[in-house]
Amino acid sequence: MLTPFCMAFQLNTSLDRLQGTQYTLARVVTGTGFTVSSSFTLKRLHWLPIDARIKFKIATLTFKASNTGNAPYLASLIASSAQLV
């Protein structure tokens, strides 16, 4: 069984590999070499880095589940801030 520290390390390693893949794909799409900054290339393509993309996706799903009513099975799992007070 993995400890929480090992799981976090494994997740960070996976995210680092994904981020590296995204940088490589951004360079292939734009045709730039390694002399141009990877973050500049992502901004030029209007791509979010992997960690920001994950946070954005979670925030979007949470908003849609709590406000649209399209996914009541997800809305039941989300506690609104009014219920927490």
C-alpha positions in Angstrom: 0.0 0.0 0.0 1.3 3.4 -0.9 1.6 6.1 1.7 0.2 9.6 1.0 3.7 10.9 0.5 4.4 8.2 -2.2 1.1 8.8 -3.9 1.8 12.6 -4.0 5.3 12.0 -5.3 4.0 9.7 -8.0 1.3 12.2 -9.0 3.8 15.0 -9.2 6.1 12.8 -11.4 3.1 12.0 -13.7 2.2 15.7 -13.9 5.8 16.6 -14.7 5.8 14.1 -17.5 2.5 15.4 -18.8 3.8 19.0 -18.6 6.9 18.0 -20.6 4.8 16.4 -23.2 2.7 19.5 -23.5 5.8 21.7 -23.9 7.0 19.3 -26.7 3.7 19.4 -28.5 3.5 23.2 -28.2 7.0 23.4 -29.9 5.9 21.0 -32.6 2.7 22.9 -33.3 4.4 26.3 -33.5 7.6 25.0 -35.1 9.8 26.7 -32.5 13.0 25.2 -31.1 14.4 24.9 -27.7 15.7 28.5 -27.7 12.2 29.9 -27.1 10.6 29.7 -23.7 8.1 26.9 -23.2 5.8 29.1 -21.1 5.9 31.8 -23.9 4.9 29.1 -26.4 2.0 28.0 -24.3 0.8 31.6 -23.9 1.1 32.1 -27.6 -1.2 29.1 -28.2 -3.5 30.1 -25.4 -2.9 26.8 -23.7 -3.0 26.4 -19.9 -0.3 24.5 -18.1 -1.3 21.0 -16.9 -1.9 21.9 -13.2 -3.9 25.1 -14.1 -5.9 23.0 -16.6 -6.8 20.5 -14.0 -7.9 23.2 -11.6 -9.9 24.9 -14.3 -11.6 21.7 -15.3 -12.6 21.0 -11.6 -13.9 24.5 -11.2 -15.9 24.3 -14.4 -17.5 20.9 -13.5 -18.3 22.2 -10.0 -20.0 25.3 -11.3 -22.0 23.4 -13.9 -23.1 20.7 -11.5 -24.2 23.2 -8.8 -25.9 25.8 -11.2 -27.3 24.0 -14.2 -29.0 21.0 -12.7 -27.8 18.8 -15.6 -26.0 16.4 -13.3 -28.0 16.0 -10.1 -25.8 13.0 -9.0 -22.8 15.4 -8.9 -24.8 18.3 -7.4 -25.7 16.1 -4.4 -22.0 15.6 -3.7 -21.2 19.3 -3.7 -21.9 21.3 -0.5 -22.6 24.9 -1.1 -20.9 27.6 1.0 -24.3 28.5 2.5 -24.6 25.0 3.9 -21.1 25.1 5.4 -21.8 28.2 7.5 
